[in-house]
Amino acid sequence: MRFLHACFKSRPLFTIGLRRAALVAVLLLGTPTDNVYAATAPASLSKVEKARIEVMLTDELQRIVNTQKRIEGQGTHVTVKVRLDTRTEMIVVDLGKNYVPRYYGDLEVEGLLRELTIGASDLLMGIISIQGVEFRYGGKEIYHYFPDERPPNSTPRKNATGPAASTTVVVAAGHGAYFHYGYNDWRFQRDPFNGIQEDLITPTYAEELTSWMEERSRATILSPRSHSTTALHTPSGKSWWQIAARYNLEATFPDNSSIWNSGKYPSTAPLRDYYQDINSRPRFANHVGASTLIHLHTNGLPGNPTASGTRLFHHAGRAVDQSLGNSILCCMKELIHAKEPYENYTVPDQSTAATDNGENSQATMPSVIVEVGFHTNASDAAALEDPVFRTAAMKGVEKGYRLNAENKPCEPFGIASIPNAAGPQNEPIQHIVNYRGFPQFPVKAKMEFVSCQSGWTCNHFEVTFASSVLSPLVYTTTCRVASPRPPASFRVRTTLIDDDGVKADPVEHSYTCTTPAT
């Protein structure tokens, strides 16, 4: 979450719940569910319903804006206007000219906009399906006020097909220490919450993701930040791995200042290095010709410590980026929920479209921001520090990237069917397990006997499929007898578990051992 030393008044934690209940009452939809985006399409709303929703959104976002600290360049009085675009399924929020900051890319403002995005999304979650939030300022895009900052007029290119193709992926750990010219000291970009310093935890997630991307996707991974834990960054006295990307890129490309110094911020701006840091990551990815850019962050809403779960953002209007984001979320949900402590961890079904993220908007390749969890939520913070959660989350990001690169849909692992089987005693009987999804091999099949023919001995057993094979999985059993016996039938419950711990719900089937022909 882009939050920089901004102050918020305490928000009543029951406000969103009451407003959601009121929204449901307006639409007569029943009780909201936890299934994000499994909701009513905006196009199906009547004019009266749409108008009432816009009023509720306006009231909620105006309330949030009224609690926010004003940033340099912003006016005191800000009037919020909200429109629900039923064609694009976007929430269009006009904050007026008074909300325009002095500097483009002011990350304090980006943090405030993120709070508004989450506030609107959480209000409609599971009730009205939306694609994202667009911000306007007196009816104009932010680039109307900062025309030189408009992103390159290029369409993000599709990833190379297949993980075996030559691909370069930039994995960018968010934030890091920077020099504040106003205070003349080195400091981290994010405030600590619940023992989490976002600047220092994102590199651990980046290293985790890098290892899985290299092993499973066979991609070449580049990082804007340094990974060195031994080298000292002399100006700050900190280890290089703790330092923001801007300085590592300056040291790496001293003669190419366009990467790490956009030159758009005056030398008198106390936060100029801070502003340049966020621009440096997509500029670096553009420079090296990366096929994909993945940003890793944790999220923060100090005014709403109940906000929880993963969020993912892509630049509005980029279908390729959205496809990548949706694939990553789908796989993150599958991998995270496979771990018992995190079976109910919130992972939405769709990436959120946004226009206020410089990390995405300036990239000329598919680019997404993965906010793994809320460090301002005590439960999320504990998960973020858990290596089990970290591995599951980053395996999910890698798998989502890989399936998207291979043009495969993200389909949760499951058993589609197991036909009943039959065969003579003392001869192998073939069992066919049709599965769906893309499990990580080896896959273990556990077979439990639900019923056993009287007079026979049945023992539970397991079969491991070591090599990756497309559906179906096939194994054999043999009813061994010393002499022919009458036909016998058995019922078996089969469960599949892949190498990442993702479990397919059990399915039962029957098989019959017939009397051999004489």
N, C-alpha and C positions, 0 to 999 in steps of 0.2 A: 504494500500500500504506500502510495506517495504521500507521506505525512512528515512534515518538517517543523517541529517545535511550534505547532499551531495549537491554540487553546480552544477547547469546546466546553460549553456549559454542559452540566450533567443532563442527559436526556431521560425522561421517564421510560423505563424499560418495558412498560406495558403498552406504550403508545402504538407501536406497530401492530400488536395483537388486536387492539381495539379497532384500529382502522381497517385491518384485514377482515375482521368480523363484520364491520359495517359494509365493506365492499361486497362480501358474500351475500349479505342481506339485500343489497341493491340488485344483485344479479340473480338471487334465488338459486344459487348453485350448490347449496349444502355446505358441508364442512370442508375447509381447505385440506388438501393432502400434502404430504411431504415430497411428492413426485414433481420436481421442478419442471416447468414447461409442459407438463401433461395437463393442459388447461384450455380454456375457451379461446378461440382465434378472434382477434380484434375485428375482423371483417364480419363476424356474425353478430356483433353488438348492434343494438338499436341506437338511434341518434340520442335518445334520452339516456340510455345506459352509458354510452360513450361520453356524453357531457358530464354525467355524474362522476365517472371515473377521473376525468380531467380535473374536475373540481377537487376531488380527494387527493390526487397527486399534487396539484398546486398547493393545497393547504399543507401537505406533509413536507414538500420541498421548501416551501416558504418558511416553515417552522425551523427546518435544519439551517437554512441560510441565515436566519436571524440569530442563531447561536454561534455562527462561525466568526472567527477573527478575520478582520479585513487585512489584505496584503497590500504592499506598496503599489500605488496606482489605482486601487479600487476606491469607489465611493462608499459613503456610509450607508446610504439607503439603496437597497436592491429589491426590485419587484420581480417575482417569478411568474412566468406564464408557461403553461404546459399544454401541449397538443399531442394526442395519440394518433399517429399516422396509421390508419388501418390497412393501407396498401403495403407499406414497407414493414409494418409491425414494429416501428421504432417510436420511442418516446422522445419528442422534440421539446427541449427545455430552453426557453429564452430567459437569460439572466440579465439582459439589458446592458447598456454600455458601461454602467457603473461597476460591472464585475470584471472588466478588462484590466489585467495587471499591467504594470509598467514594462515588464520584460516578458517576452515570449518564452515559454518553457519553464516558467517559475514553478518549481515542484511543490511549493506550498499550495499554489492554486490547483495543481494537478491532484493533490491530496484532497482538497476540498471538493473538487469535482467528483472524485471517486466516492466520497461519502454520499454525494447526491445520487450517483449512479446506483450504489448499493441500496440506498434508501428507497428509490423508486422500484428497483428490481425486487427487493424483499417484500414490498407492499403487494406486488402483483404475483409473487411466486406461487405457482400451483393454481392460480385463479385465471389470469389472463396471460396468454403466451406473447412474449415480446422478444425481439432480436437484440435490442440494446437501447442506448440512450445517445442522442445527439444534442450538442449544446450550441446555442446561438446567443449572440450579444447584440441586442438592438436589431434583430432580424438578420444579422450578418454572421458568417463564419469567423473564427478567430483570425484566419489568414487575411481578412479584410483589413484588420488593424496591423498585421505583421506580414505584408505581402512577400517579403523576401524569405519567409520561413515555410512557404507552401511546399509540401512534399514533391519529390520528382514526379513528373507526369509519365509514369510507367506502370505497366501491369505486372504485378508480382508473378514470377515464372513458377511453373509447376516443378516439384521435386523430380530428380532423376528417377526413372522407374526401376524399382527393385533395390534392395540393400546392397547387392553386389556391385551396383553401378558406382562410379567414382563420385562421392558426395562429400562436401565440406559443410559441416554444421557448426554454427557458432552457438555455444552455450554460455550465456551471460549471467553471472551471479550478480544480483542487484546490490547497488550502493557501495559502501566502503568509505574509509576516512578521506577527508578533503581539508583543504586549507581555507579558513574563514578569514577574509581580509579585514572584516570589521573588528573581530576580536583578536586577530593576529595569532591564531592557534590552529592546531589540527584537531578535528572532531569528527565523530561519526555522523552520518546523514540521518539516522533514525534514532528516536528515543527508545530506551529499553522498556519492555513491559513483560511482566511475569517471568523474568529471568532470561528473556530472549532479546538479543541485539541483532536485528535483521541484517546489518552489515556483516556480521561475523558468522551467521548461521547459513546464509545463502551459499557461501563457497563450499560448505560440506555437502549441500544438495547438488551443486554443480559437479563436484568430484564424483559423487555417486552416479549421477546421470551419465557423465562422461564414460565411466567404466562400462556401463550397460550399453551405451550407444556404440562404443568401440567393439565390444564382444558380440553383441547380437545384431546390430544393424551394419556393422563393419564400416562405419562412417569415420571420416577424419574430423576430429573435434578441435576447434580453436576457441580460446577464451580471451576476452578483453582484459580480465583481471589476472594478476600473477598468482601462480599456485605455490610460490616459494615460501616455505616456512622457516628457512634458515637465513636467507639474505635479509639484510637490514635496509629499510628505506631511510636513509640518513636524515633527510629534512624533518621527518616526523618522529623518528626514533622507534617506529613500529615495524613489524615484519611486513614484507612486501605483500603477503596474501591478504593483509588487512586494508590495503590501500585501494582507493577507487580506480576504476578502469582508466580514467583520463590520464593518470600519471604513468601507468604501465605502458599505455599506447604512446605517450610522449617519449618515453625512454626507448621504445621499440621503433618508432617512426619519427625520429627527431626532425627530419627534413620534410615531413608531410603534416604540417600543422592543421590542414583542413580536416583531418580525422579527429584530433583531440582538442582543437581550438577553433570553434566555428567563427570566432571574430565578431559575433553579433552583439556581444555584451561589452559595455564600456569598461575601461580600466578602473573606473571608480566604483563599479558594482561589487560590494563585499562578497557576494555569493557567485561571482562569475565562474570560478572553477566548478562549483556545484552544478550550475546550469549546464556547463559544457560537458560534464560527466555523462549525463543521460543521453546527450546527442552523440557522444563518442562511440557508443556501442553499435547502433545501426550504421554509423559511418564506417566503422571498422568492418562490419559484415559486408557492406557494399564494396569496400576496397578490396577485400580478399575474394569477392565473387562467391560468397557462401550460397548454398542452395536453400538453406533454412536457418532461421534465427529463433532461438528459444530463450526467453528471459525468465529467470527464477527469482521469485520474491516471496515474502510473507506479507500478510495483510494487517491493517490496523485501523480500528475505529474506536478511539478512546472514549467517545461519547456513547458508544453502544457496545459494551463488553459481552453482550450475548450473541453478537454476530459471529457466525461460525462456518467453517468448511472451506472448501476449495472454490476459487473463482478463476476464470480464464477469459482473457480479453484479446480480441483481434480488431484490426482497423475496419471500420464500417465500409461496406461496399466491396470488400475483397473476398470473393467466394472461396478462393483457394485457401486463404488463411483461415476462414471459418470452417472449412472442411477439416483442415489440420487440427484446429482447436477442438472440434467436436469429437474427432477420433481420439485425441489425447484424453479428454474428459471421460469418454466411454471406457477406455482402458484403465485409467486411474481408478475409476469407480470399481471395476472388476477386481483389480489387484489389491486396493485398500480394503475393500469389504471382505476379501478372503482372509484377512487377519481378524481373529476373534474380538480383540478389544475395539476394533474400528468398523464393525459390521454396519453401524448406522451413521458413520461419518458422512457429512453432507458433501456430495459431489453432484453438481447440476448436470443436466443432460446436454446443454448447449453452451457454446462459447458466447460471450456477450460482445456485441459490436459497440465500439466507442471511437470517438475521433480526437480525444484529448490526450492520447498517449504518444509522446514523441518517439519512444522506443519502437513502436510499430509503424507510425506514419512515415518515418523517414527511411524505412527499410525498403529496398527494391526487390526483396525476396519474401516468401511467406514468413511471417513473423507473428509470434504469439507471446503473451505475458501469462505465466502460470503463477498465480498467487496460491501457494500450497495450503495455507491455513492462516487464521487470525492470531497473531501474537498477543493481541489485546484480549483474547478469550483464554481463560485459565486452562480449560480442557484442551483447546487447540494447541496452546503453548507446550503442554506436557507431551502431546503427540509429536509436535515438531522436534522435540529433543529425543524422541524414541528412535533408535536405529532401525527397529522393525518397521515403523511407519515410514521412515525416510526411504528405506529400500523399496517397500511396496509402492510408494508414490512415484519414485523415479523409474522403477520398472514399468509402471503404467505410462509415464511420459514416453519412454523409449518405445514401448509396444505401440502406442498410438501413432507415433511418428513412423514406425516401420510399416504398419498396416496401411497408413495413408500413402506412403511412398510406393507401396506395392499395389495401390489402387484396390485394396481390399476393405470391405466394410468392417466396422467393429461390431462383432456379434458375440455376446457373452457365451462362454463355454457351457455346453449342456449336452445331454443325451437326447437325440431326436427320437430314436426308437431302437428296440432290440426285438427282432422277430422271434417267435417261438421256434424251437428246433427239435429235430428227431433224428435218430440213427440207430443202427444195430448195436447190441452189446458187444464189447471187446473191439469196437472200431471207433476212431475219432469222430466226434460230433462237432461240427463247426458252429460257432456262435458269432453272430455279426452285430457289432455295436456301432450304430450310426450316430455320429456326434456332429454338433454344430459349433462354430467358433474357431478360435485359433489358439489352442493350448500350447504351453511351453513343454516340450518333451525333455526327459522321459515322462510318460504318463503312466500312473499306476491305476490298475483296475482292481477294486476290492469286491469279491463275490461272497454274499451271505445267503445261506439256504433259508428260505422262508418256510418251505415245507419239504419233507423228505419221505419218500415212499417207505411204508412199514417193512421192516426186515432188511433195510439197506442202511449203510453208514454214510453220513454226509458230513464233510468237514469244510468249513469256510476256507477260501483260498484267495491268493492274489496273483495277478499277472502284470508284469512291467513291460511296457512298450518303449524301448530305449531310443529308437530312431523315429524321427518325424515322418509320419505317414498321413496322407489325406484320409478322410472318412471313407469307409468304415474301419474300425479296429476289429481284428479277427483273432479269436483264440479257440482252442479245442479242448474238449473233455472226453473221457472214455469211461464207460461203465464196465469195469472189469469183473468178470465172473468165471468161476471154475467150470461151470456147465450152464447151458441156456436156462434162463428164468423167464417168467411171465413179464410182459411189458411193465415198465415202472416210470412214473412221472415225478418230476421235481420242479420246484419253483425257486428262482434265484433273484435276489436283489443286488443290482450292480451299481457301484459308485465309482466315478472317475475323478482322480486328483492329479493336476498337472504339477510340474516341477516348481512352480511359484506358489503352490498351495491353493490354487483356484479349484474349487470342488464343484463338480456337476451333480445336480440333485439326482438321487437314486431312482432307477427304473427297474421294474420287475418283468421277468419273462419266464416262460416254462419250457422245459425240454423233456423229451420222452426217449427212454432207451428201449428199443423194440427187441423182440426175441429174434435171434439170428435165423436166417433161412437155413433149412436143413437140406 
